[in-house]
């Protein structure tokens, strides 16, 4: 059996169901590309399970995981993913591969950032398409995420923006850096979406150091977000209750 397991945002988020299943697995892998713990450590996770966990990266999961899926025909193999495992299309593809090669599988959900966005006071049903703000590199500077944010705005919907992670460089994009990227895009397009919007920054979701700050773009740039991972919400139309909650629940 192949188990795709969401492990939450800290070791304590691992469900009892997941713990019981992982104790029966012969091989356990942890995909470290999409995120990281907001609190706690990889070593604590291993101690909690009493098992060795093998680190793997995006390239291996996307291109070389087929051999490990074949092992799941005769034994129990698990892939651990931070947060909720089916947020990324890469992990959905693994389940499609299981169907294709007749590998039995099971999905164990986990706590993710999306479970904490309502703590900002925003209503979950008013969110549109989520996006990832990507750190520009030489010869690579995508900005399609900005178009999706604008589409959400036109519909009055909020935009949850995940921030780029480059584990190979140990680099996690910060809220301030993300705002800078958006401002560069707006400058090129002569747009003013950020200045017109209420923004919410979330840092260290699920941890004891979690921070939620609502305000203008300048408010968030001045605020000290000191825990990771971080995320940004660009608000659409706000109800009176949402405005009240943002004021009350924001630091």
C-alpha positions, 0 to 999 in steps of 0.5 A: 500500500502507498500512503500519501500523508499530510503531516501538518505544520508541526510534529504535534499536528500528525494525526493518530491515524497517520501515526498508526499507519506509519508504524506499519510502513517499511519505508517512509519518505518526507518531501521537503520542497513545498514547505517546512514546519512552522515549529518543531523539527525533523528530528522530533518527527522521527522521535515521535514515530520511532522510525527513520524518515528519508528526505526526498526532493521535488525532482525525485518525487516528480521523476523518480518516485515510480520505483518506490510506488512499485515497492508499495505493491508488496509492502507499505510505503509512505510519502509525508508532505507538510500541510495537506498532501493534495494541495500540490498537483505533483502529489495528485499525479502520484495517485494517478500513477498508482491507478495506472500501475495498479498500486493500492493507495490511501490518503491521510489528510493533514492540517494546512495553512488554509485551516488558519486563514479564517483566524484572520476574520475573513470568511473562507467561502469568499476566497478565490483561486490561490496563487504562489508568488514566485521569486524572480531569477535570471531569465525567469520572472513569471507574473501570471499570479498577478493576473489571477489576483486581479481576476479574484478582485473583479469578483470581490474574492480574497486571494491567498498567496503562498510564498515561494520556497527554494529548499535547495538554497534554504530560501523562504520568500518573506511577506516584505519580499513578496510585496516588493515583487508585486510592486515591481509588477504593478509599476510595469503595468501602471496598476494600483491594486495593492494600494487599493486593497486591505492586506493580511500577512500570516507568519508561522501558522500553527506555531506558538509564534503565529502572527496575523497582521492586517492593514495597508501595503505600507503597514505590512512593510513596516511590521516585523514578521519574524516567523516562517513560513509566511503567506499573504492575503489580498482582500477583495470585498469586505463585509462589515463583520469581516472588517470588525474581525480583522480589526479585532484579531490582527496584532 
